Amino acid sequence: MASRALFASTPGPSLLASYRRLFAAPGAAAFTLAGLLGRLALSMTGVSLVVLIAERRGSYGLAGTVAAAGLATGAIGMPLIGRLVDRHGQARVAVPAALYNAVPLLGLVLCVRLGAPDWTLYACWAACAAAPNLGGMARARWAHLHRNDPAARHVANSLEQALDELCFMAGPVLGMLLCTTVAPEAGLLTAGTLGTAGTLLFAAQRRTEPPLAAGSPAAPRHGSPLRTPGLRVLVLTFLATGAVFGSTEITTVAYADALGHKPVAGGLLALVAAGSCVAGLLFGLLAPRSAPGVRFLRGIATMAALLLLPLAAGLGGAGFGLLGLALFAAGTGTAPTMVTGMTLVQELLPQRQLNEGMAVAVSGIVIGISAGAAIAGTVAEHAPPGTGYALPAAAAGLALLIALAGRRHLARPGGRAGAAENSERTVSAAG
C-alpha cells in the first residue's frame, strides 16, 4: 500500500500473470534457474569461509581479514570481467572464468586443511576475483529480451531483486548448516560446486544471450562506463546503500549478542531480506508512471525514512519481536531503490557497456558493505547496544543527498549513451 502511494504508479496485472509473462520468452526460465544456482553459491561463500578458517585456525580475526581481501579484489575484478563480457560475449568469458575460479577456491580449502602459512589463504582468496556477475548478466538478458518494453524490464528487475534476497536468506543458512553438521570445508566446497555448475549451465543457454553490440560512431567503443555522469551518481549512491547493508548486519549481530541471544541475529537478518523480497515482488506489479530518476529519489527517501524504525527500536531497548518488525519494515524500502537503480543503469548505458556498468554498480555496493561493516564493528565495541542503528540511517541519508545532488544526471537517461543505445539496437534489429 505504501509503495503505491510513494511511487505514484498504477496497479499492474496479478502476481502470477505478471511474472508468467516474463517466462513466456523461450529460454527465460532456464537461464533464470541456472543463474539462481550461481547466486546461491555466492551468498554461501562469506559465512562458509569465516566458519572454515575460524574452526581450523581458531581465529575470527584471520577469517575477517581474509574475507576482506577477497572483497577488495572482487570489487576490482568484477568490472574487468564485465568489460570482457561486453566485448566477447557472456559464454566466451563466463565459462573460462568459472573454471579458473574453482582452482584458487579449492587451493584455499587445501591450504587451510593442510596448515599452510596464513599468507597462502590471502593469496588464494584474493585470486578468486574472476567470478562472473551472474546477476548482472541475467539482467542484461532481460534487458535484451524486452528491449522495447520498459514495463516488462521493470517486472524483470523486480524479479531479479527478489531472487537476490531469496539467495541471501537461504545461502548463509545452508552454508552454516553444512559447515557445522558435515565438515568445516563442506560449505565452501558446496558453494564452489554450485557456483561452477550454475555458471556453466547459465552460459549454455545461448539463445537468450545478448548479441555483441555493433560499433557506434556516437560513442567511443572503449573507455570506462564511469565516464557517464549518471553512472557516477549511481555508484556513489550504491556505495552508501552498501554501507546500509553492512552496518545493519553487524549492528544486528552485536545487538542480539548484547541481549544474550546471538543466534537470533540470523533470523533478524532474514527478516530484512524477507521484507526486501516481498517488496521487490510487489513493486514489480506496479506500472510506473514517473521517470526512473524520480522513482529512484523516492525510493531512497523511503528507505531512509524506514531505517528510522530500527534506530528507534534499538535506542529504546526493544525486544526481538519489535526489532524484527522494524527490520522487516526497513527491508521493504531497499528493493524499490535497487530495482529502479538497476533500471537506470540499463537506460543510462549503451548495450556495449551494460555488463561492465552493472558490475561497477555492484562493486560500489560491495565496497560499501565492507566499509559499513568495519565502522559498525567499531561502534559496537564502544557504544551502547542499538546505537549502531544510527549508521544505516545516516548512510541512507547520505545516499539521498548524493542522489539529490546528481538528480539532473539521473533525469536525462536519453543523452549520448541513450542515442548510442538506440543506434546499436537498430543495427542489432536490422541484423
Helices and strands as residue ranges (DSSP letters): H 2-7, E 10-11, H 15-22, H 28-57, H 60-88, H 90-114, H 118-127, H 134-145, H 150-181, H 186-204, G 206-208, G 225-227, H 229-258, H 264-283, E 286-287, H 292-306, H 308-315, H 320-331, H 334-348, G 351-353, H 354-382, G 387-389, H 390-405, H 407-410, H 416-430
